[in-house]
């Protein structure tokens, strides 16, 4: 009885809706219908009927009107396709027979295609189509992937965030099922990431964009792409483009980090390229570290110098200067430059004793390039001890290390006889020449 009663009500609605349209036409002195065919008038009636049923959330009763519109009036209103998608989504959710589900799904796909045919908006409609493929027929992931990709290509910065995540998620399945290789998949990731960056620049909601970025990174992490060569092959052409932008290079670095490729040559290359585009001390230091690990000390020194140049924090600058001083002294045989860097580091971090030890070693090593007499070669150790004393004075934590070095250096002091022969007394001032050009005091063994 309830069903019969509902049908009567709906029949009444249908009659009323039809009557409203016709009544409106009759009261318009034929102006609304003049020049219209009977088919046009019927299309308007069916559109009104479908619309009213959809307003009261009865898609199953809107179906008959929709079907007539879809077949006979395909270009009357975009609402035919908006409502049609809802009608067929409703059918899919209720259908249980697999064959029937396939029929309904195929029609839903056709609705999206026809909407594009008659009303364009291809990028937007493809995005909706892709989401429904994933929602109702995930076995068709390959079709969803193609649809999402085309939507993103067309929409660019206007791409819906759901389309971006759908694109990369279906791409992951495509790669895992070996329908695509890691290279195009990584290219897709970069495309999605670039769209996110463009949206940020356009002022889109930062919280939403942050969530999507984390989701994309999570997808990449879950795929466990640890083939650094594949990543290099996917990105090297764009990285080496003279017009490459810093945002793209940062995305590359994020991807390489997520994939465990921080120690690869390509990671260093991308850092180096980004340094050219957007100088930054951290980037320079990353390049220096890579070259240090690979015994390329000249290039490591070059980028440590760049890190020093662009660093504004004095303590961090001191660390870079100290490391460079050690390289200049021990690997590049530049004791004069090592001494300069060590003392600069000590000046930028006044309570740090380590740089004074490097300065002492630099003086001893650098004295070899001077044409010093034997006595002066021994007297240089007096100055080296001065630096060790200074180290433990400013930094008590290095006292033990300083005392060890002082004990070693004392063994090289000139003998008491030699100082006596030269009429020197302990505590007298003595100047070491050559490039060192510093004063010290006479010390005895």
Secondary structure, 3 states (H helix, E strand, C coil): CHHHHHHHHHHHHHHHHHHHHHHHHHCCCCCCCCCCCHHHHHHHHHHHHHHHHHHCCCHHHHHHHHHHHHHHCCCCCCHHHHHHHHHHHHHHHHCCCHHHHHHHHHHHHHHHHHHHHHHCCHHHHHHHHHHHHHHHCHHHHHHHHHHHHHHHHHHHHHCCHHHHHHHHHHHHHHHHCCCCCHHHHHHHHHHHHHHHHHHHHCCCCHHHHHHHHHHHHHHHHHHCCCCHHHHHHHHHHHHCCCCCCHHHHHHHHHHHHHCCCCCCHHHHHHHHHHHHHCCCHHHHHHHHHHHHHCCCHHHHHHHHHHHHHHCCCHHHHHHHHHHHHHHHHHCCCCHHHHHHHHHHHHHHCCCCCHHHHHHHHHHHHHHHHCCCCHHHHHHHHHHHHHHHHHHHHHCHHHHHHHHHHHHHHHCCCCCHHHHHHCCCCCCCEEEECCCCCEEEECCCC
